[in-house]
């Protein structure tokens, strides 16, 4: 098993997953969900592959953060800011990160209110002006209170 696959399985196991389960028929694929949530941002700001990838990374982070109860989101948000904004980064950069994640969370509530999954791993490939997103997702337990935003 490659290092990346092993890391992915460790993250899945930490969430209690025993094996990978394909998306059931009729259920939205998480890659399609993320692309739909991020579409307006990618159209407006994703003019380069690097920008499109950054938007998708923030979309995954925003979706995942929105799945947790509001009292846990503040800590998650702090961790995400540390991951996306270099130490000593500009306040404007932090604002942009938060704004994009909030847009994604609002779009998730509007478009996929019953969604009860997080993205555990993803891979973006941009080649010949075509963007491909592959995801691995997991259902979180006890999400009833997690779907309400602040």
C-alpha positions, 0 to 999 in steps of 0.5 A: 500500500502506498504512503498516501493510501496508508494515510487515507486509511488511517484517517478513515479508521480514525473515523471508525470506517472498516472498509471503503463503500462506493457511493450508493445509487441515487446519492450524490458523489462527494466530488460532484457535491464539492464541484457544485458548491465551489462552481461560482468561486472557481468561475469567478476566481479560478483563472489559474490551476493553482487558484482553482486548486486553492478554492477546492481545498477551501471548499473541502475545508468549509464543507467539513467544518460545516458538518460539526456543531457550532461549538466545535467549529471555532477550534476547527476554524482556527486549525484551518486558518493555521493550515491555509495562512502562513504564520504572520500572514495578513489579516486580509488572507485570513478574511478571504479563507473565512469568507470562502469557507462561509460561502461553501457552508451556506451553499451546502445548507441551500443545495444539500441540507441532508448531506451527512458526510465529510471529505477525508481525502481528495485529489485534484488533477488539472490537465488540458483545461479540464479539472478532475476531482476525486474524493474519499468521504465518510459519514460522521456519527451523531450529526443531528446537531451538526447541521445547524450553523451558528 
